Amino acid sequence: MAQRPGRRIPEATVARLPVYLRSLLEVAETKATTISSERLAEMAGVNAAKVRKDLSYLGSYGTRGVGYDVEYLLFQMSRELGLTHDWPVVIVGIGNLGAALANYGGFTDRGFPIAALVDADASKVGEKVGDLVISHLDDLPDLAREHGIAIGIVATPAAAAQDVADRLIAAGIGSVLNFAPAVISVPDGASLRKVDLAVELQILSFYQQRRNGVRPGMVDAQDPPDDPALVTTAPLDEPIVAARRALRAPSPTD
C-alpha cells in the first residue's frame, strides 16, 4: 500500500475531494473497477490535469493506460476526509431550517448522525423532531460530552449566531457549520464553514443576468426609481439597495 504523503493538502483540493468522492460512488455502483483521470474530471467538472494533481496529494498516481482503482481511491478519499468513522452533530436553532435539517436522513447515511437538537426557546424544549427531543441551549456542554459531538450546525437568526458559535467552542465542539445569515468567527484551531443561500442566489443572479443579455450599467426601464420593494428591504440589504438605486440614477451630464 502506498504511504500517505506528508505534504499539506491545499484547501482548494480538499474542497474538490467530496466532489470526486461522489463521482466515484456513482462509478462504483456500475461495478466498474477502474476510472481514468479524464472520466473523473468530466464527472467532477474540472480538467484532467487538476484531477491528477489533486490525487497526487493522496499518494495515488494511477496506472498509465489503466487509470485509478476505484475501490482503493474511494478508501483513500474516505480516509483523508475522515469518513472512516462517524462524527456526531448537534443542530442549534430548531426553526423551519433547523427542523428540516434534523429530518434529513442523508446526514446519518454519510457518517454525520444528528445526536442532539438545541434551542434557546424554552417553549420548544421537550418537543420531538423525528426521534430526537429538543434540549435547551444551556444543556449544550452536557450534550457535547454525552454524545461526543464533533460538529455544530448553527441554524439560528443572525443576531444569535455568534453567541451560539462561542457556546459551541466553549463546549469543546471544534467544527462549526453556519447556516445563519451572519458573519461569525471562531478561534484559531477551530474550523468554520458557511452555507449562505443568499450569496449563492446572488451568484446565480449574476449568470442569469448574462444569459438574459443584461450587462452591468444597463438600466431596467421596467423597474421605476421609487420601487416600493426597495424601500422596505431589510437593513442587511441596504448596500444592495444603494447599488441598485445608483445604477438607475441619472448621469450628472443628463
C-alpha positions in Angstrom: 0.0 0.0 0.0 1.3 3.4 -0.9 2.5 5.6 2.0 0.4 8.6 2.9 2.1 11.7 1.6 3.5 14.2 4.1 2.6 17.2 2.0 -0.1 19.6 3.2 -3.2 19.3 1.0 -4.3 22.7 -0.3 -7.8 23.9 0.7 -8.9 24.0 -2.9 -8.0 20.4 -3.3 -9.8 19.5 0.0 -12.9 21.3 -1.4 -12.9 19.1 -4.5 -12.4 15.8 -2.8 -16.0 15.4 -1.8 -17.0 16.0 -5.5 -14.6 13.3 -6.6 -15.9 11.0 -3.9 -19.5 11.5 -5.0 -18.4 10.8 -8.6 -16.5 7.6 -7.6 -19.5 6.3 -5.7 -21.6 6.7 -8.8 -18.9 4.7 -10.8 -18.7 2.1 -8.1 -22.5 1.5 -8.4 -21.9 0.5 -12.0 -19.4 -2.2 -10.8 -16.6 -0.5 -12.7 -13.2 -1.3 -11.2 -11.1 1.5 -12.7 -11.6 5.1 -13.8 -9.4 7.4 -15.9 -8.5 10.9 -14.8 -10.3 12.2 -17.9 -13.6 10.5 -16.9 -13.3 11.6 -13.3 -12.6 15.1 -14.5 -15.6 15.1 -16.7 -17.9 13.9 -13.9 -16.4 16.4 -11.4 -16.5 19.4 -13.8 -12.7 20.0 -13.8 -9.8 19.3 -16.1 -7.8 16.0 -16.0 -4.6 17.7 -15.1 -6.2 19.1 -11.9 -7.6 15.7 -11.0 -4.1 14.1 -11.4 -2.6 16.9 -9.3 -5.2 16.6 -6.6 -5.0 12.8 -6.4 -1.2 13.0 -6.1 -1.7 14.6 -2.7 -3.3 11.4 -1.6 -0.3 9.4 -2.8 -2.3 8.0 -5.7 -0.9 8.3 -9.2 -2.9 5.7 -11.2 -1.5 3.4 -13.8 -0.8 4.6 -17.3 -3.3 3.1 -19.8 -5.4 1.7 -17.0 -6.4 4.6 -14.7 -7.2 4.5 -11.0 -8.5 1.6 -8.9 -12.0 2.8 -7.9 -12.2 0.9 -4.6 -8.8 1.9 -3.5 -9.4 5.5 -4.4 -12.6 5.5 -2.5 -10.7 4.2 0.5 -8.0 6.9 0.2 -10.5 9.7 -0.1 -12.7 8.5 2.7 -9.7 8.2 5.0 -8.4 11.6 4.1 -11.8 13.2 4.6 -12.2 11.5 8.0 -15.2 9.4 6.8 -14.0 6.1 8.1 -16.0 6.7 11.4 -19.0 8.8 12.4 -18.9 12.5 13.6 -21.9 13.2 15.8 -23.7 16.5 15.1 -25.8 19.0 17.1 -28.2 21.4 15.4 -28.7 24.7 17.3 -31.9 26.6 16.4 -34.9 24.4 15.6 -36.9 26.7 13.5 -38.0 25.8 10.0 -34.5 25.3 8.7 -33.2 23.5 11.8 -36.2 21.1 11.7 -35.7 20.5 8.0 -32.0 19.7 8.6 -32.9 17.4 11.5 -35.4 15.5 9.4 -32.9 14.9 6.6 -31.7 11.3 6.8 -28.8 11.8 4.4 -26.5 13.1 7.2 -26.5 9.8 9.1 -26.0 7.8 5.9 -22.9 9.8 5.2 -21.4 9.5 8.7 -22.8 12.6 10.4 -25.5 11.3 12.7 -27.6 14.1 14.3 -27.1 13.4 18.0 -28.8 16.4 19.6 -31.2 19.3 18.9 -30.9 22.5 20.9 -32.8 25.7 21.0 -32.8 28.8 23.3 -36.6 29.0 23.3 -37.8 27.2 26.4 -41.3 26.6 24.9 -39.7 24.3 22.3 -37.8 22.2 24.9 -39.2 18.7 25.2 -40.7 18.8 21.7 -39.8 16.0 19.3 -38.4 16.3 15.8 -38.2 12.9 14.3 -36.7 10.6 17.0 -34.9 13.4 18.9 -36.1 15.6 21.7 -35.2 19.3 21.7 -32.9 20.4 24.6 -32.2 23.8 25.9 -29.2 25.7 24.8 -27.9 25.8 28.3 -27.6 22.0 28.2 -25.1 22.1 25.3 -21.9 21.3 27.3 -23.6 18.2 28.8 -24.9 17.0 25.5 -21.5 17.5 23.9 -19.9 15.3 26.5 -22.6 12.7 26.5 -22.7 12.2 22.7 -19.2 13.1 21.8 -20.4 15.8 19.5 -17.8 16.9 16.9 -19.7 19.3 14.7 -22.2 22.0 15.5 -24.7 23.4 12.9 -25.9 27.0 13.5 -29.4 27.4 12.2 -30.4 30.4 14.3 -31.4 34.0 13.4 -28.4 36.2 12.5 -28.3 38.1 15.8 -27.8 34.9 17.8 -25.2 33.2 15.6 -22.0 34.5 17.2 -23.2 33.7 20.7 -24.1 30.2 19.6 -20.7 29.7 17.9 -19.0 30.8 21.1 -21.1 28.3 23.1 -20.2 25.5 20.7 -16.5 26.2 21.0 -16.8 26.5 24.8 -18.5 23.1 24.9 -15.5 21.6 23.2 -17.1 21.4 19.7 -14.3 22.4 17.4 -16.1 22.4 14.0 -19.0 24.8 13.1 -21.2 24.9 10.1 -23.0 28.2 9.9 -26.4 28.5 8.1 -27.2 31.8 9.8 -27.1 34.9 7.5 -24.3 36.5 9.5 -20.5 36.7 9.5 -19.2 34.9 12.6 -15.7 34.0 13.8 -14.1 31.1 15.7 -10.8 31.0 17.5 -7.6 29.6 15.9 -7.7 25.8 16.0 -11.4 25.6 15.3 -13.0 25.1 11.9 -15.7 27.2 10.4 -17.7 26.7 7.2 -20.6 28.8 6.0 -23.6 28.0 3.9 -25.1 31.3 2.6 -28.1 30.7 0.4 -28.4 34.4 -0.3 -24.9 34.6 -1.7 -25.5 31.5 -3.8 -28.7 33.1 -5.2 -26.8 36.3 -6.0 -24.1 34.3 -7.9 -26.9 32.6 -9.9 -28.4 36.1 -10.5 -25.0 37.1 -12.0 -25.1 34.3 -14.5 -28.9 34.6 -15.1 -28.5 38.3 -15.9 -25.9 37.5 -18.6 -28.0 34.8 -20.1 -30.7 37.4 -20.4 -28.4 39.7 -22.3 -28.1 42.3 -19.5 -24.7 43.8 -18.7 -23.6 46.0 -15.7 -24.6 49.6 -16.3 -27.7 48.7 -18.3 -30.9 50.3 -16.8 -34.0 48.2 -16.3 -36.6 50.6 -17.6 -39.4 48.5 -16.2 -38.2 49.0 -12.6 -39.3 52.5 -11.5 -36.9 54.6 -9.4 -39.2 54.6 -6.4 -39.7 50.8 -6.3 -41.6 50.1 -3.0 -39.8 46.8 -2.7 -36.5 48.7 -2.3 -37.9 51.0 0.4 -38.9 48.1 2.6 -35.8 46.0 2.1 -34.2 44.7 5.3 -31.3 46.7 6.7 -28.8 43.9 5.9 -29.6 44.5 2.2 -29.0 48.3 2.3 -25.7 48.1 0.3 -27.5 46.2 -2.4 -30.4 48.7 -2.4 -28.0 51.6 -2.7 -26.2 49.9 -5.6 -29.5 49.3 -7.4 -30.5 52.9 -6.9 -27.1 54.1 -8.2 -27.5 52.1 -11.4 -30.8 53.7 -12.1 -29.7 57.3 -11.1 -29.4 59.8 -14.0 -25.9 60.6 -15.1 -24.6 64.0 -13.9 -24.4 65.0 -17.6 -28.0 64.1 -18.3 
